[in-house]
Amino acid sequence: MARPLRSAEDLARRGLAAPDAVPALAAVGARYSISVTPHVAALIERPDDPIGLQYVPDVAELVTAPHEIEDPTADAPFTPVKGVVHRYPDRALLKPLLACPVYCRFCFRREAVGPDGGVLTESELDAALDWFARTPAVREAILTGGDPLMLSPRRLSRILSRLSAIPHIETLRIHSRVPVADPGRVDAAMAAALTLDTPLYLCVHANHAREFTPEAGAALRCLHAAGAVLLGQSVLLRGVNDSAPALEALFRAMLRHRVKPYYLHQLDPAPGTARFHVPEDEGLALLRALRGRVTGLAWPTYVVEAPQGGGKRPVGWAGGAGQAGADR
């Protein structure tokens, strides 16, 4: 089985980086992890195309703009125990690991994620699950990371079974890139792990229509057959989906694959991501251009993260920050 591209040298051998750029890109990789699955690499026509931009590193990542911050979603102040983030009263994140199949160049947790995995130990995982059990206000557990579908089906099943056995947990949610970035991981064993009595929502992160390959389609059908309700979340990114036709194609691709567009995120100001920034007024104009052109089923909520852990709010919303939205 072909292994992921995990270094500047790997990218150069695959033709995704110029040989003379390897030293500079290696410096980027030393700070922010690199991983491009063979599935994704096959979709990249050139490093600056809408797929390549998402995954191929750039020296601009080493430049931190004045407005960028290390923890833009302010996870740390809302961490009662390791692996848990409790920002909203009725829901909380569980981060069982910090590894991903691919590392997005705009990731808001890019300072934390990486191939070392950040996997919770058995005792740390037990402590996190015990926190959910003794916090009755929390009705939804959201598995994120990292990518929870990088876990073995056995370990994933154990976590989901423990959570679904908690009486006050009414819904479970998983956020993942795996179905579009490494669809071969979605097999019968994983589908079995996701087959639960507790309602399970799976948010698929995809930013461009070309990510919905036949292999991704097969993975999504498998997940749907297992009983997961499929939602889509995307980030508005310069050069990737910052046009009305690109967004329309993305949302239509989601619907064709039984994925309901859920959130369109304004880019979080993580260090070294300024090249992807699209102003909010431009994002609103793009969505206005789609009004009447796409079904309401294709319409996501366009959200921005309020500073210092204030939570998400719809872009252009007149209310106060931190009073609306749901965590990733």
C-alpha positions as CSV (number, residue, x, y, z in Angstrom):
1,M,0.0,0.0,0.0
2,A,1.4,3.4,-1.0
3,R,2.2,5.6,2.0
4,P,1.3,9.2,2.5
5,L,3.6,12.0,1.4
6,R,5.0,13.3,4.7
7,S,8.0,15.5,3.8
8,A,9.1,18.2,1.3
9,E,11.3,15.5,-0.3
10,D,8.3,13.3,-0.8
11,L,6.4,16.1,-2.4
12,A,9.3,16.8,-4.7
13,R,9.5,13.2,-5.8
14,R,5.8,13.3,-6.6
15,G,6.2,16.4,-8.6
16,L,4.3,18.6,-6.1
17,A,7.3,20.8,-5.2
18,A,10.3,22.0,-7.1
19,P,13.6,20.4,-6.0
20,D,15.1,23.8,-5.2
21,A,12.2,24.6,-2.9
22,V,12.7,21.5,-0.7
23,P,14.9,23.2,2.0
24,A,12.4,26.1,2.4
25,L,9.4,23.7,2.5
26,A,11.3,21.4,4.9
27,A,11.4,24.4,7.3
28,V,7.7,24.7,7.0
29,G,7.3,21.0,7.7
30,A,9.4,21.2,10.8
31,R,6.8,23.6,12.3
32,Y,3.6,22.4,10.7
33,S,3.0,18.8,9.9
34,I,2.8,17.6,6.3
35,S,0.7,14.6,5.1
36,V,-0.9,14.0,1.8
37,T,-2.6,10.7,1.2
38,P,-2.1,8.9,-2.1
39,H,-5.8,9.4,-2.8
40,V,-5.5,13.1,-2.4
41,A,-2.1,13.3,-4.2
42,A,-3.8,11.8,-7.3
43,L,-6.3,14.7,-7.4
44,I,-3.6,17.4,-7.3
45,E,-2.9,18.7,-10.8
46,R,-0.5,21.4,-9.6
47,P,0.5,22.7,-6.2
48,D,-1.6,25.9,-6.6
49,D,-4.8,24.2,-7.8
50,P,-7.8,24.1,-5.5
51,I,-6.8,20.7,-4.1
52,G,-3.0,21.4,-3.9
53,L,-3.5,24.7,-2.1
54,Q,-5.2,22.9,0.7
55,Y,-2.4,20.4,1.4
56,V,1.0,21.5,-0.2
57,P,3.0,23.6,2.1
58,D,4.1,27.2,1.3
59,V,6.8,29.3,2.8
60,A,4.2,32.0,3.5
61,E,3.1,29.7,6.5
62,L,6.2,30.9,8.4
63,V,4.9,34.5,8.4
64,T,2.5,35.2,11.2
65,A,0.2,38.2,10.5
66,P,-0.5,40.6,13.3
67,H,-4.1,39.4,13.7
68,E,-3.2,35.7,13.8
69,I,-3.1,33.8,17.1
70,E,-1.9,30.4,18.2
71,D,-5.2,29.1,19.6
72,P,-7.8,31.1,17.6
73,T,-10.8,29.0,18.9
74,A,-9.5,29.3,22.5
75,D,-9.7,25.6,23.3
76,A,-7.3,25.8,26.2
77,P,-9.4,27.9,28.6
78,F,-12.4,25.6,28.2
79,T,-10.6,22.3,28.8
80,P,-11.8,20.8,32.1
81,V,-9.8,17.5,31.6
82,K,-7.3,16.5,28.9
83,G,-9.0,15.8,25.6
84,V,-12.3,17.6,26.5
85,V,-13.4,21.1,25.4
86,H,-16.6,22.4,27.0
87,R,-17.4,25.8,25.5
88,Y,-21.2,25.5,25.2
89,P,-23.6,24.5,28.0
90,D,-25.2,21.5,26.3
91,R,-22.3,20.0,24.2
92,A,-18.6,19.3,24.5
93,L,-15.8,18.1,22.3
94,L,-13.8,14.9,22.9
95,K,-10.4,14.9,21.2
96,P,-9.2,11.2,21.4
97,L,-6.2,11.9,19.2
98,L,-4.5,14.7,17.2
99,A,-3.5,12.8,14.1
100,C,-5.1,13.3,10.7
101,P,-4.9,11.5,7.3
102,V,-3.9,14.9,5.8
103,Y,-2.8,18.2,7.3
104,C,-4.6,21.2,5.9
105,R,-2.4,24.2,5.5
106,F,-5.2,26.4,7.0
107,C,-5.9,24.3,10.1
108,F,-7.0,26.2,13.2
109,R,-5.3,23.5,15.3
110,R,-2.1,23.4,13.2
111,E,0.1,24.1,16.2
112,A,-1.2,20.9,17.9
113,V,-1.9,18.3,15.3
114,G,0.7,16.0,13.9
115,P,1.9,12.4,13.2
116,D,2.9,11.9,16.8
117,G,-0.8,11.5,17.2
118,G,-1.6,13.0,20.6
119,V,-3.5,9.8,21.4
120,L,-5.1,9.9,24.8
121,T,-3.8,7.1,27.1
122,E,-6.3,4.6,28.5
123,S,-6.4,6.5,31.8
124,E,-6.7,9.9,30.1
125,L,-9.5,8.5,27.9
126,D,-11.3,7.0,30.9
127,A,-11.0,10.4,32.7
128,A,-12.5,12.2,29.7
129,L,-15.4,9.7,29.4
130,D,-16.0,9.9,33.1
131,W,-16.3,13.7,32.8
132,F,-19.1,13.3,30.2
133,A,-20.8,10.8,32.5
134,R,-20.8,13.2,35.5
135,T,-21.8,16.3,33.5
136,P,-25.5,16.0,32.9
137,A,-25.9,19.4,31.2
138,V,-24.0,18.0,28.2
139,R,-26.4,16.3,25.8
140,E,-24.2,16.0,22.7
141,A,-20.7,14.6,22.5
142,I,-18.6,15.7,19.5
143,L,-15.6,13.6,18.5
144,T,-13.0,15.7,16.8
145,G,-9.2,16.1,17.0
146,G,-7.3,15.3,14.8
147,D,-9.6,12.9,13.0
148,P,-11.6,10.4,15.0
149,L,-11.9,8.0,12.0
150,M,-8.1,7.5,12.2
151,L,-8.8,5.4,15.3
152,S,-9.1,1.6,14.9
153,P,-12.7,0.4,14.6
154,R,-12.3,-1.4,17.9
155,R,-11.2,1.7,19.8
156,L,-13.7,3.9,18.1
157,S,-16.5,1.5,19.0
158,R,-15.4,1.4,22.6
159,I,-15.5,5.2,22.8
160,L,-18.9,5.5,21.1
161,S,-20.4,2.7,23.1
162,R,-19.3,4.3,26.4
163,L,-20.8,7.7,25.3
164,S,-24.0,6.2,24.0
165,A,-24.5,4.4,27.3
166,I,-24.6,7.7,29.2
167,P,-28.3,8.5,29.8
168,H,-28.1,12.3,29.2
169,I,-26.1,12.0,25.9
170,E,-28.8,12.3,23.3
171,T,-26.7,12.8,20.2
172,L,-23.2,11.9,19.0
173,R,-21.3,13.8,16.4
174,I,-18.0,13.0,14.5
175,H,-16.0,15.5,12.4
176,S,-13.8,13.9,9.8
177,R,-11.8,14.4,6.6
178,V,-11.4,10.6,6.2
179,P,-14.3,10.0,3.8
180,V,-12.9,12.3,1.1
181,A,-9.1,12.2,2.0
182,D,-8.6,8.5,2.8
183,P,-11.9,6.8,1.8
184,G,-10.3,3.3,1.9
185,R,-10.4,3.5,5.7
186,V,-14.2,3.3,5.6
187,D,-14.8,-0.4,5.6
188,A,-17.3,-2.9,7.1
189,A,-15.5,-2.8,10.5
190,M,-15.7,0.9,10.7
191,A,-19.4,0.9,9.6
192,A,-20.1,-1.6,12.3
193,A,-18.4,0.7,14.9
194,L,-20.7,3.5,13.8
195,T,-23.9,1.5,14.0
196,L,-25.6,2.7,17.2
197,D,-28.9,3.2,18.8
198,T,-27.9,6.8,19.7
199,P,-28.4,9.2,16.8
200,L,-25.0,9.8,15.1
201,Y,-24.2,12.8,12.9
202,L,-21.0,12.7,10.8
203,C,-19.7,16.1,9.6
204,V,-17.6,15.6,6.5
205,H,-15.0,18.4,5.9
206,A,-14.7,19.1,2.2
207,N,-13.9,22.4,0.4
208,H,-14.0,21.6,-3.3
209,A,-16.3,19.5,-5.6
210,R,-13.4,17.5,-6.9
211,E,-12.9,16.0,-3.5
212,F,-16.1,13.9,-4.1
213,T,-14.5,11.1,-6.1
214,P,-16.1,7.7,-6.8
215,E,-14.1,6.3,-3.9
216,A,-15.4,9.0,-1.6
217,G,-18.9,8.4,-2.8
218,A,-18.5,4.7,-1.9
219,A,-17.3,5.6,1.6
220,L,-20.2,8.0,2.1
221,R,-22.7,5.4,1.0
222,C,-21.2,3.0,3.5
223,L,-21.5,5.6,6.3
224,H,-25.1,6.4,5.3
225,A,-26.0,2.7,5.3
226,A,-24.6,2.4,8.8
227,G,-27.1,4.9,10.0
228,A,-25.0,8.1,10.2
229,V,-26.7,11.4,9.2
230,L,-24.2,13.1,6.9
231,L,-23.5,16.8,7.2
232,G,-21.0,18.9,5.3
233,Q,-18.7,21.6,6.6
234,S,-16.3,23.7,4.6
235,V,-14.0,26.7,5.0
236,L,-14.1,29.7,2.7
237,L,-10.7,29.7,1.2
238,R,-9.0,32.1,-1.3
239,G,-8.0,30.2,-4.4
240,V,-10.0,27.1,-3.4
241,N,-13.7,27.9,-3.4
242,D,-13.9,31.7,-3.4
243,S,-16.3,32.0,-6.3
244,A,-20.0,31.5,-6.7
245,P,-19.5,28.7,-9.3
246,A,-17.1,26.9,-7.0
247,L,-19.4,27.0,-4.0
248,E,-22.4,26.0,-6.1
249,A,-20.5,23.0,-7.4
250,L,-19.3,22.1,-3.9
251,F,-22.8,22.2,-2.4
252,R,-24.3,20.3,-5.2
253,A,-21.6,17.6,-5.0
254,M,-22.4,17.3,-1.3
255,L,-26.2,16.8,-1.9
256,R,-25.5,14.2,-4.7
257,H,-23.6,12.2,-2.0
258,R,-26.3,12.5,0.7
259,V,-24.4,15.2,2.6
260,K,-26.4,18.2,3.8
261,P,-24.3,21.4,3.7
262,Y,-24.2,22.5,7.3
263,Y,-21.5,25.1,7.9
264,L,-19.4,27.4,5.7
265,H,-16.7,28.6,8.1
266,Q,-14.9,32.0,7.9
267,L,-11.2,31.2,8.1
268,D,-9.9,31.1,11.6
269,P,-6.8,33.4,12.1
270,A,-4.3,30.6,12.8
271,P,-0.6,31.5,12.3
272,G,0.6,31.6,8.7
273,T,-2.8,31.2,7.0
274,A,-3.4,34.8,5.7
275,R,-3.0,33.7,2.1
276,F,-6.3,31.9,2.4
277,H,-8.3,34.8,3.9
278,V,-11.5,36.0,2.2
279,P,-13.2,39.0,3.7
280,E,-16.6,38.5,5.3
281,D,-18.3,41.0,3.0
282,E,-17.0,39.1,0.0
283,G,-18.2,35.8,1.5
284,L,-21.7,37.3,2.0
285,A,-21.7,38.5,-1.6
286,L,-20.8,35.0,-2.8
287,L,-23.7,33.5,-0.9
288,R,-26.1,36.2,-2.2
289,A,-25.1,35.3,-5.7
290,L,-26.3,31.7,-5.1
291,R,-29.7,32.8,-3.8
292,G,-32.3,31.4,-6.1
293,R,-29.7,29.3,-8.0
294,V,-29.5,26.4,-5.5
295,T,-32.1,24.6,-3.5
296,G,-32.4,25.5,0.2
297,L,-31.1,22.0,1.0
298,A,-27.7,23.3,-0.4
299,W,-27.6,26.3,1.9
300,P,-25.1,26.2,4.8
301,T,-24.9,28.6,7.7
302,Y,-21.9,31.0,7.1
303,V,-20.2,31.3,10.5
304,V,-17.3,33.1,12.1
305,E,-15.6,32.2,15.4
306,A,-15.9,35.0,18.0
307,P,-12.6,36.0,19.7
308,Q,-11.3,34.3,22.9
309,G,-13.7,31.4,22.8
310,G,-16.9,33.4,22.3
311,G,-18.3,30.7,20.0
312,K,-19.6,30.8,16.5
313,R,-22.1,33.4,15.1
314,P,-23.6,33.7,11.7
315,V,-21.7,36.2,9.6
316,G,-23.7,39.4,9.3
317,W,-25.8,38.4,12.4
318,A,-26.9,41.4,14.4
319,G,-26.7,39.7,17.8
320,G,-23.8,39.5,20.2
321,A,-20.9,37.2,19.7
322,G,-21.0,33.9,21.4
323,Q,-24.9,33.5,21.5
324,A,-25.3,31.3,18.5
325,G,-23.8,28.4,16.7
326,A,-22.4,25.0,17.5
327,D,-18.9,23.8,18.0
328,R,-17.0,22.0,15.4
